[in-house]
Amino acid sequence: MPKFITDYFSSIFNEALADKIFSLTWRVLISLAILILTVQLVKLFKKFLRKTFKKVKMDDGIAGFLVSLTGVGLYILVGFFVAQSLGVDAASIIALLGSAGVTIGLAIQGSLSNIAGGVLILILKPFKIGDYIIENTHNNEGSVVEIGLIYTKLNTFDNKTVILPNGMLANSSIVNVTHTPYRMIELIFDIAYSADFNLAKDIIAKVIREDEAVLTEKPILIAMDSLDSSSVKVCSRFYVKNENFITARYRIREKVKFALDENHIEIPFTQVVIHEAK
């Protein structure tokens, strides 16, 4: 083949290749710009939603859930627009999303149950952010700090973060400790059979009534709980505000111990007597 013909086709091929490379580069740059811009817009929109929900005093759990759900939906739309800007056919994207949705749905059945559990928690409101709950199935407890799309986060008494799946919480027995503004404390003290029972009751009652955290307008019970093998168990029940529960429980137990010691009320303990054989 003559050289001028090969040179002619080679120049056409090189020009076409250069045009395709330029077109592809341009599309990639446009797609990257759209991606960066839309991601920032989604973040701004999520912030706007949070502020709006706060102004209308929407429950923090419901607000966080809706913001998360909206964010996921918007990011899916962002991916759709970016794919279109790269020249991918819309029908192909929809077909791909449909098949991917079925596959992902089968793969994340557990996560979907967690999402359904989160919806139930937000609708039925067995607890809300700030409540102290006890999950009886696995004995997890703490203050609710976040109700997310899939998980609920608890902050424990010793400042640990516990992350629980919403599906498990929706199907578990839950004790909401802070549902009411006050809580009952039960303390049991052992005294010797030889001790003055009525005096011990009076001492315990005096310590409880004089503590600043005790709600004296609520019932205070001091009674014999049981007769043990080596001691008489004295039960005390009284109420404090939720925020004072832990400190009052420890403080009053300590005060009662010192008061019983001062009044020579014996607190028995297990003793072992060894007889030496002669």
Buried (B, 14 or more C-beta within 10 A) or exposed (E): EEEEEEEEEEEEEEEEEEEEEEEEEEEEEEBEEBBEEBBEEBEEBBEEBBEEBEEEEBBBBBBBBBBBBBBEEBEEEBBBBBBBBEEEEEEEBEEEBEEEEEEEEEEEEEBBBBBEBBBBBBEEEBBBBEBBBBBEEEEBBBBBBBBBBBBBBBBEEEEEEBEBBBBBBBEBEBEBBBBEEBBBBEBEBBBBEEBBBEBBBEBBBBBBEEBEBBBEEEEBEBEEBEEEEEBBBBBBBBBBEBBBBEEBBEBBBEBBBEBBEEEEBBBBEEEEEEEEEE
